[in-house]
Amino acid sequence: MKQNFTFSCFLVFLFFGFQNSNAQEANGGEFKFNSSQAPCLTETQRDEIKTMLINSTETLKQQNRLAYSSTTQRGGHVLFDWPIKKADGLNYDDVWAISGYVDHNAAFPNQLTDYNCGPRTYDTASGYNHQGVDMFTWPFGWKMMDNDEAEIIAAADGQIIAKGDGQFDRSCNFNNNQWNAVYIQHSDGSVAWYGHMKNGSVTTKNVGDMVTTGEYLGIIGSSGNSTGPHLHFEVFTDATYTTLVDPYAGACNSMNGDSWWLSQRPYVDPNINAAITHSAPPVFPTCPTTEITNESNQFDTDDMIYFAIYLRDQIAGTSINLKIIRPDNSVLYNWNFNLTANYSASYWYWNYSGVYNMNGVWKWEATYQGQTVTHTFNIGTLSIDDEDFNATSIFPNPFNDVITIKSNSKIVKASVVDVLGKKVKTVENTSEGIKNLNLEALSNGLYFLTVEGEANQKKTFKLIKE
C-alpha cells in the first residue's frame, strides 16, 4: 500500500444550522491522505517480494512444513474478515478510513476505475496502477502508531510463509525503502500481503507457524514507500503471484466475480470514528511529527472546551446532529451541522466557555447516519471513580527491576516509553488487573509509564531506572 500522505489538513469554515441562540462557525475540514499518490511498491520491489516468497515456500516444502502445497483453488476461495482492529482500551469508535482501492483501469495517468466504477484509487505517470487496498489510520495516525492503538490482524486462517521487520517506519514520501510486512498463505492457495507495519511490532511467530482469523500480526505503521501510517492489503490467488485479487465484488471488478469478504463493507462507509473533547484545537504537524491532540476529559467551569468529531466518509447533503448534555441529562446545546462535500476523512470542532453551570459528568454526543457516539467529560469535581484513579501511585521510584502499582481502581493496561517516545513495553490484563510490572530488561535511564483504568482513565508517571 502506498500512501503518500500529504497530511493536507486545511482549515475550512462552514456555517451550520444551530437550534440555540448562540450559533457559531465550525472549524476543521478535510483530512487528505496520500495526496501525492506515490506507489507503495515499485515493480522491482514487488518482483523481489514475489521471488522471496517463492523461495520461502519452496524451503518450507523441502522441510515438509508447508501447510498448503497446492497452488490451485479447490472448493471455492477463502473469505476475509476485516484486517484492522482498534487496541483494547482505546476510547475511539474506530481507527481507519479508505484512501485507495485496486485500480482496474490499465491506462494512466489519472485513468481510474475502482471495483465500483468510481475513482477511489490512483495511478502514476510512470505506469503504476494501485494493486491493493489502502486503509489509513484516522484520527491521529502517528499518535496511534506511537501508542500501538491500531492493530493489523489476520483476515483469515493461514500459514506465515514470510515476514520482515527492522525497517524504518516513519516514512513520508516515495523512497525505495523496504517495508515491514507479513505474508500469509491460506487453505485455497491464495496469499495475502500485509504491508507498512511499525518497526518492532511484527508478530513474534515464526515463518511456517499457523495463524487464525483475528490474530495479531503487527501495528499499522509507515515503513517502505509510504507517506503516513496505513495498511496495504494485497492478495493473489496462488503462490505463483500471477493473478491479483480485488477482494471487493462490484460492476467494474474485472479480476474476479464475487466478493472475497465474509461481509463486504459499503463502498461509502460513513462513520463517526471519534467524538472528543479538547483543551485546545488539535494540531497536525508536518509528517512524521506526532500530532498534538490536546485531548482532555477534565475541565473547570470557566474553561474553554473544544468539542470535536472525526468522520470517515462524510457525505455531501447529509447532516450530523450534535448535543452537549448536562449531568442532569438536560440539553445545553442541540444543533444540526450540514455537510456540503464528500470527504474520505474530515474533522470539525466547536468551542464554548462560560456556559458550564453544573459540576459533574457531562456528555458530548454526535449522531450520524444512524450511529450515535457519546463521549463523557467532567466539569469541576472528579467522579468517584476518577478520584480513586487519581490516587494511583507507583513504587519504588527510582527502581531496579519491578514496579508496584498501588491503586483503588483496576489497572488494565500499562505502557512504558523511553525519552524518544518509543514504546518499550506494554502489558494488558483486563481480568485480574496489573499490580506489578517487571522492567528489569530496561537499560538505566528515564522513562514514562502510563497506566489505564477500566473507564478509560489514564495517568502518567516519570520513571528512573537505576
C-alpha positions as CSV (number, residue, x, y, z in Angstrom):
1,M,0.0,0.0,0.0
2,K,1.2,3.2,-0.6
3,Q,0.1,6.3,1.0
4,N,1.8,9.3,0.1
5,F,0.3,11.1,2.8
6,T,0.3,14.7,2.3
7,F,-1.4,15.2,5.5
8,S,-3.1,18.0,3.9
9,C,-5.4,19.1,6.7
10,F,-6.6,22.5,5.9
11,L,-8.9,24.7,7.8
12,V,-12.3,25.3,6.3
13,F,-15.2,27.3,7.8
14,L,-18.8,26.3,7.2
15,F,-22.0,27.6,8.7
16,F,-24.3,25.2,10.3
17,G,-28.0,25.3,11.4
18,F,-27.9,25.9,15.2
19,Q,-31.0,25.2,17.2
20,N,-29.9,27.5,20.1
21,S,-29.4,31.3,20.2
22,N,-25.6,31.4,20.1
23,A,-24.8,29.9,16.7
24,Q,-21.1,29.8,15.8
25,E,-18.9,28.6,13.0
26,A,-17.5,25.1,12.6
27,N,-13.7,24.8,12.4
28,G,-11.9,22.0,10.7
29,G,-12.3,20.4,7.3
30,E,-11.0,17.7,5.1
31,F,-8.1,15.4,6.1
32,K,-6.3,14.2,3.0
33,F,-4.2,11.1,3.0
34,N,-1.7,10.2,0.3
35,S,-2.4,13.2,-1.9
36,S,0.9,12.8,-3.8
37,Q,-0.1,9.3,-4.8
38,A,3.3,7.6,-4.9
39,P,3.3,3.8,-5.3
40,C,3.5,1.6,-2.1
41,L,5.8,-0.8,-4.1
42,T,7.9,-0.3,-7.1
43,E,7.7,-3.1,-9.7
44,T,11.2,-4.0,-8.8
45,Q,10.3,-4.3,-5.1
46,R,7.2,-6.3,-6.0
47,D,9.2,-8.7,-8.1
48,E,11.8,-9.1,-5.3
49,I,9.0,-9.9,-2.8
50,K,7.5,-12.5,-5.2
51,T,10.9,-14.2,-5.6
52,M,11.4,-14.1,-1.9
53,L,8.0,-15.7,-1.3
54,I,8.5,-18.4,-3.9
55,N,11.9,-19.3,-2.3
56,S,10.5,-19.3,1.2
57,T,7.6,-21.5,0.1
58,E,10.0,-23.9,-1.5
59,T,12.1,-24.0,1.7
60,L,9.0,-24.9,3.8
61,K,8.1,-27.5,1.3
62,Q,11.5,-29.1,1.4
63,Q,11.3,-29.1,5.2
64,N,7.9,-30.8,5.0
65,R,6.4,-27.8,6.8
66,L,4.3,-26.3,4.0
67,A,0.7,-26.5,5.1
68,Y,-0.9,-25.8,1.7
69,S,1.0,-27.3,-1.1
70,S,-1.5,-26.9,-3.9
71,T,-1.4,-23.7,-6.0
72,T,-4.8,-24.3,-7.4
73,Q,-8.0,-23.4,-5.7
74,R,-10.4,-26.2,-4.9
75,G,-13.9,-25.8,-3.5
76,G,-14.0,-22.0,-3.6
77,H,-11.8,-19.3,-2.2
78,V,-11.1,-18.0,1.3
79,L,-13.3,-15.3,2.8
80,F,-11.7,-12.4,4.7
81,D,-12.7,-10.7,7.9
82,W,-11.6,-7.0,8.3
83,P,-7.8,-6.9,8.9
84,I,-7.7,-3.9,11.3
85,K,-8.7,-3.8,15.0
86,K,-8.5,-0.9,17.5
87,A,-6.4,-1.8,20.5
88,D,-8.2,-2.7,23.7
89,G,-8.8,0.3,25.9
90,L,-8.8,2.9,23.1
91,N,-11.9,5.1,23.5
92,Y,-12.3,5.9,19.9
93,D,-15.2,4.3,18.0
94,D,-13.0,3.3,15.0
95,V,-9.5,3.8,13.7
96,W,-9.4,3.6,9.9
97,A,-10.6,5.1,6.6
98,I,-10.0,4.1,3.0
99,S,-7.7,6.1,0.8
100,G,-7.5,3.8,-2.2
101,Y,-9.0,0.6,-3.7
102,V,-7.5,-1.5,-6.5
103,D,-7.3,0.3,-9.9
104,H,-9.0,-1.7,-12.7
105,N,-8.1,0.7,-15.5
106,A,-4.7,-0.3,-17.0
107,A,-4.4,3.2,-18.7
108,F,-2.6,6.0,-17.0
109,P,-2.2,8.6,-15.7
110,N,-5.4,9.7,-13.9
111,Q,-7.3,6.9,-15.7
112,L,-9.1,5.5,-12.6
113,T,-11.7,2.8,-12.1
114,D,-12.2,1.1,-8.8
115,Y,-14.3,-2.0,-8.3
116,N,-17.5,0.1,-8.0
117,C,-16.7,2.0,-11.3
118,G,-15.6,5.1,-9.3
119,P,-12.3,7.0,-8.9
120,R,-11.3,6.0,-5.4
121,T,-8.0,4.6,-6.4
122,Y,-4.8,6.0,-8.0
123,D,-2.1,5.5,-10.7
124,T,1.1,7.3,-11.6
125,A,2.5,8.8,-14.8
126,S,5.2,6.1,-14.7
127,G,2.5,3.4,-15.2
128,Y,1.8,2.2,-11.7
129,N,-1.8,1.1,-11.1
130,H,-2.7,0.6,-7.4
131,Q,-2.8,-3.1,-6.7
132,G,-4.1,-3.3,-3.1
133,V,-6.5,-1.7,-0.6
134,D,-5.1,1.2,1.4
135,M,-6.5,1.7,4.9
136,F,-5.1,4.6,6.8
137,T,-5.4,5.3,10.5
138,W,-7.8,8.1,11.5
139,P,-7.8,10.2,13.6
140,F,-4.2,10.9,14.8
141,G,-2.4,8.2,12.8
142,W,1.1,8.9,14.2
143,K,-0.2,9.1,17.8
144,M,-2.0,5.7,17.3
145,M,1.2,4.2,15.8
146,D,3.3,5.5,18.7
147,N,0.9,4.0,21.2
148,D,0.1,0.7,19.4
149,E,-3.5,1.6,19.1
150,A,-4.3,0.4,15.6
151,E,-3.6,-3.3,15.1
152,I,-3.3,-5.4,12.0
153,I,-4.9,-8.8,12.4
154,A,-5.2,-11.9,10.2
155,A,-8.1,-11.6,7.9
156,A,-8.3,-15.4,7.5
157,D,-6.7,-18.6,8.9
158,G,-3.4,-19.5,7.3
159,Q,0.3,-20.1,7.4
160,I,3.0,-17.4,7.7
161,I,5.2,-18.1,4.7
162,A,7.4,-15.0,5.1
163,K,7.7,-11.8,7.2
164,G,10.1,-8.9,7.5
165,D,10.8,-6.4,10.3
166,G,13.5,-3.9,11.4
167,Q,12.9,-1.3,8.7
168,F,12.5,2.4,9.3
169,D,8.8,3.2,9.9
170,R,8.3,6.9,9.8
171,S,8.4,7.4,6.0
172,C,6.8,10.5,4.5
173,N,7.4,10.0,0.8
174,F,8.5,7.7,-2.0
175,N,11.9,6.4,-1.1
176,N,12.6,2.8,-2.3
177,N,12.8,1.6,1.3
178,Q,11.7,-1.9,2.2
179,W,8.6,-2.3,4.3
180,N,7.9,-4.4,7.4
181,A,5.3,-7.0,6.4
182,V,3.7,-10.4,7.0
183,Y,2.7,-12.7,4.2
184,I,0.1,-15.4,4.8
185,Q,-1.0,-18.3,2.6
186,H,-4.5,-19.7,3.0
187,S,-6.0,-23.2,2.5
188,D,-7.1,-22.3,-1.0
189,G,-3.5,-21.5,-2.0
190,S,-4.1,-17.7,-2.0
191,V,-1.7,-15.4,-0.3
192,A,-2.4,-12.1,1.5
193,W,0.3,-9.4,1.9
194,Y,0.1,-7.1,5.0
195,G,2.5,-4.2,4.4
196,H,3.9,-0.9,6.0
197,M,4.0,-2.3,9.6
198,K,5.6,-0.4,12.5
199,N,9.2,-1.4,13.2
200,G,9.4,-3.9,16.0
201,S,5.7,-4.7,16.0
202,V,5.6,-7.7,13.7
203,T,4.3,-10.9,15.2
204,T,6.9,-13.0,17.1
205,K,5.6,-16.1,15.4
206,N,8.0,-17.8,13.0
207,V,7.8,-18.5,9.3
208,G,5.9,-21.7,9.0
209,D,3.7,-21.1,12.0
210,M,-0.1,-21.0,11.7
211,V,-2.4,-18.1,12.5
212,T,-6.1,-17.9,13.0
213,T,-8.6,-15.2,11.9
214,G,-8.3,-12.1,14.1
215,E,-4.9,-13.0,15.4
216,Y,-2.4,-10.1,16.0
217,L,0.1,-9.6,13.2
218,G,1.5,-6.1,13.8
219,I,0.8,-2.4,14.3
220,I,-0.1,-0.1,11.4
221,G,3.0,2.0,10.6
222,S,4.7,3.9,7.7
223,S,7.6,1.7,6.6
224,G,8.7,1.4,3.0
225,N,7.2,3.7,0.3
226,S,4.7,5.5,2.4
227,T,3.5,8.9,3.4
228,G,2.0,8.1,6.8
229,P,0.6,5.2,8.8
230,H,-1.6,2.8,6.8
231,L,-2.1,-0.8,5.9
232,H,-1.6,-2.0,2.4
233,F,-3.6,-5.2,1.9
234,E,-2.8,-7.1,-1.3
235,V,-4.0,-10.6,-2.3
236,F,-3.0,-13.1,-5.0
237,T,-4.9,-16.2,-6.0
238,D,-1.9,-18.5,-5.6
239,A,1.8,-18.7,-4.8
240,T,2.8,-18.1,-8.4
241,Y,1.7,-14.4,-7.9
242,T,0.5,-14.1,-11.4
243,T,-3.2,-13.3,-10.6
244,L,-4.1,-10.3,-8.4
245,V,-7.3,-10.3,-6.4
246,D,-9.5,-7.4,-5.7
247,P,-11.5,-8.7,-2.7
248,Y,-14.5,-6.4,-3.4
249,A,-17.3,-7.5,-5.7
250,G,-18.5,-4.8,-8.0
251,A,-19.6,-4.0,-11.5
252,C,-16.1,-2.9,-12.6
253,N,-14.1,-5.7,-10.8
254,S,-12.5,-7.3,-13.9
255,M,-10.4,-9.7,-11.8
256,N,-12.9,-11.9,-10.0
257,G,-16.6,-12.1,-10.0
258,D,-17.6,-12.4,-6.4
259,S,-16.6,-10.9,-3.1
260,W,-13.7,-12.3,-1.0
261,W,-15.1,-10.6,2.1
262,L,-17.1,-12.5,4.7
263,S,-19.2,-9.4,4.9
264,Q,-18.3,-6.8,2.3
265,R,-18.4,-3.2,3.7
266,P,-20.2,-0.5,1.7
267,Y,-18.3,1.5,-0.9
268,V,-19.1,4.6,1.0
269,D,-19.0,3.7,4.7
270,P,-19.8,6.7,6.8
271,N,-18.8,6.6,10.5
272,I,-18.0,8.8,13.5
273,N,-14.5,7.5,14.3
274,A,-14.3,9.6,17.4
275,A,-16.1,12.3,19.4
276,I,-13.5,14.0,21.6
277,T,-13.2,17.0,24.0
278,H,-10.0,19.0,23.8
279,S,-8.4,21.7,25.9
280,A,-7.1,23.4,22.6
281,P,-7.6,22.7,18.9
282,P,-5.8,19.5,17.6
283,V,-2.6,20.2,15.8
284,F,-1.5,18.2,12.7
285,P,2.3,18.9,12.3
286,T,4.3,18.1,9.2
287,C,4.9,14.4,8.6
288,P,6.3,12.5,10.6
289,T,5.8,14.5,13.7
290,T,3.2,13.1,16.1
291,E,0.0,15.1,16.3
292,I,-0.6,17.3,19.3
293,T,-4.1,16.0,20.2
294,N,-4.8,18.2,23.3
295,E,-7.4,15.6,24.4
296,S,-8.8,16.2,27.8
297,N,-11.8,15.0,29.8
298,Q,-11.4,17.2,32.9
299,F,-12.2,20.9,32.9
300,D,-13.1,23.7,35.3
301,T,-16.4,25.6,34.9
302,D,-14.8,28.6,33.3
303,D,-12.6,26.7,30.8
304,M,-12.8,26.9,27.0
305,I,-13.7,23.4,25.8
306,Y,-13.3,22.3,22.2
307,F,-15.9,19.7,21.0
308,A,-14.7,17.7,18.0
309,I,-15.9,15.0,15.7
310,Y,-13.7,12.9,13.4
311,L,-15.6,11.4,10.5
312,R,-14.9,8.7,7.9
313,D,-16.6,9.0,4.5
314,Q,-18.7,12.1,5.2
315,I,-21.4,12.5,2.5
316,A,-22.4,15.8,0.9
317,G,-26.0,16.7,1.5
318,T,-26.3,15.0,4.9
319,S,-26.2,16.4,8.4
320,I,-24.9,15.3,11.8
321,N,-26.8,16.0,15.0
322,L,-24.7,17.3,17.9
323,K,-25.6,17.7,21.6
324,I,-23.8,19.0,24.7
325,I,-25.7,17.4,27.7
326,R,-25.6,18.4,31.3
327,P,-25.1,16.0,34.2
328,D,-28.9,16.0,34.9
329,N,-29.4,15.0,31.2
330,S,-30.9,18.3,30.2
331,V,-29.5,19.6,26.9
332,L,-27.3,22.7,26.9
333,Y,-27.0,22.8,23.1
334,N,-28.6,20.8,20.3
335,W,-27.8,21.5,16.6
336,N,-27.5,20.0,13.2
337,F,-24.3,20.5,11.2
338,N,-24.8,20.3,7.4
339,L,-22.1,18.6,5.4
340,T,-21.5,20.0,1.9
341,A,-18.7,17.8,0.4
342,N,-17.7,14.2,0.1
343,Y,-14.5,13.5,2.1
344,S,-12.8,10.2,3.0
345,A,-11.9,11.8,6.3
346,S,-12.8,15.0,8.0
347,Y,-12.8,16.7,11.4
348,W,-14.9,19.5,12.8
349,Y,-14.9,21.3,16.1
350,W,-16.7,24.0,18.1
351,N,-15.6,25.8,21.3
352,Y,-17.5,27.2,24.2
353,S,-16.7,28.8,27.5
354,G,-18.7,30.4,30.4
355,V,-21.7,28.1,29.9
356,Y,-20.9,25.2,32.2
357,N,-23.2,25.9,35.2
358,M,-23.2,22.4,36.7
359,N,-20.4,20.3,38.1
360,G,-20.3,16.6,37.3
361,V,-20.2,14.2,34.3
362,W,-21.3,15.9,31.0
363,K,-21.8,14.3,27.6
364,W,-20.7,15.3,24.1
365,E,-23.0,13.3,21.7
366,A,-22.9,13.0,17.9
367,T,-25.4,11.2,15.7
368,Y,-24.7,10.5,12.0
369,Q,-26.3,8.1,9.6
370,G,-27.9,6.1,12.3
371,Q,-24.8,5.9,14.6
372,T,-24.6,7.7,17.9
373,V,-21.3,8.2,19.7
374,T,-21.3,9.6,23.3
375,H,-18.2,11.0,24.9
376,T,-18.2,11.8,28.7
377,F,-16.1,14.5,30.4
378,N,-16.0,16.1,33.8
379,I,-16.7,19.7,34.9
380,G,-15.4,20.7,38.3
381,T,-15.0,17.8,40.6
382,L,-13.9,14.4,39.5
383,S,-16.2,11.5,39.6
384,I,-15.7,9.0,42.4
385,D,-14.1,6.5,40.0
386,D,-11.8,9.2,38.7
387,E,-10.9,10.4,42.1
388,D,-9.9,6.8,43.0
389,F,-7.8,6.5,39.9
390,N,-6.2,9.9,40.5
391,A,-4.8,8.5,43.8
392,T,-2.9,5.7,41.9
393,S,0.8,5.6,42.8
394,I,3.9,3.6,42.0
395,F,6.9,2.5,44.0
396,P,9.8,2.3,44.2
397,N,10.9,5.2,42.0
398,P,13.9,5.2,41.2
399,F,13.7,1.4,40.6
400,N,15.9,-1.5,39.7
401,D,13.6,-4.2,38.3
402,V,9.9,-4.4,39.4
403,I,7.5,-1.5,39.8
404,T,4.5,-2.0,42.1
405,I,1.3,-0.1,41.1
406,K,-1.0,0.9,44.0
407,S,-4.5,1.8,43.0
408,N,-8.1,1.6,44.3
409,S,-9.1,1.0,40.6
410,K,-8.3,-1.9,38.4
411,I,-5.3,-1.1,36.1
412,V,-6.0,-2.9,32.8
413,K,-3.0,-1.6,30.7
414,A,0.5,-0.3,31.4
415,S,2.8,1.2,28.7
416,V,6.4,2.4,29.0
417,V,8.0,4.7,26.6
418,D,11.6,6.0,26.5
419,V,12.7,9.6,26.2
420,L,12.5,9.4,22.4
421,G,8.8,8.4,22.6
422,K,9.5,4.8,21.6
423,K,7.2,2.3,23.3
424,V,9.5,-0.3,25.0
425,K,6.9,-2.3,27.0
426,T,3.1,-2.8,27.0
427,V,1.2,-5.1,29.4
428,E,-2.5,-5.7,29.4
429,N,-4.6,-7.6,31.9
430,T,-8.4,-7.0,31.8
431,S,-9.3,-9.9,34.0
432,E,-7.2,-9.5,37.2
433,G,-5.7,-6.1,36.6
434,I,-2.0,-5.2,36.8
435,K,-0.3,-4.8,40.2
436,N,3.3,-5.3,39.4
437,L,5.4,-4.5,36.3
438,N,8.7,-6.2,35.6
439,L,11.1,-3.8,33.9
440,E,14.4,-5.4,34.7
441,A,15.3,-5.7,31.0
442,L,15.3,-1.9,30.5
443,S,18.6,0.0,30.4
444,N,19.3,2.6,33.1
445,G,17.7,6.0,32.3
446,L,14.5,8.0,32.2
447,Y,11.1,6.5,31.1
448,F,7.5,7.4,31.2
449,L,4.8,4.9,32.5
450,T,1.2,5.4,31.5
451,V,-1.4,3.3,33.4
452,E,-5.0,2.9,32.2
453,G,-8.2,2.0,34.1
454,E,-11.4,0.3,33.0
455,A,-13.3,3.6,32.4
456,N,-10.6,4.9,30.1
457,Q,-8.8,6.8,32.9
458,K,-5.1,7.5,32.3
459,K,-2.2,8.6,34.5
460,T,1.4,9.1,33.5
461,F,4.5,8.8,35.8
462,K,8.1,9.7,35.2
463,L,10.3,6.6,36.0
464,I,14.0,6.5,36.6
465,K,15.8,3.1,36.2
466,E,19.0,2.8,38.3
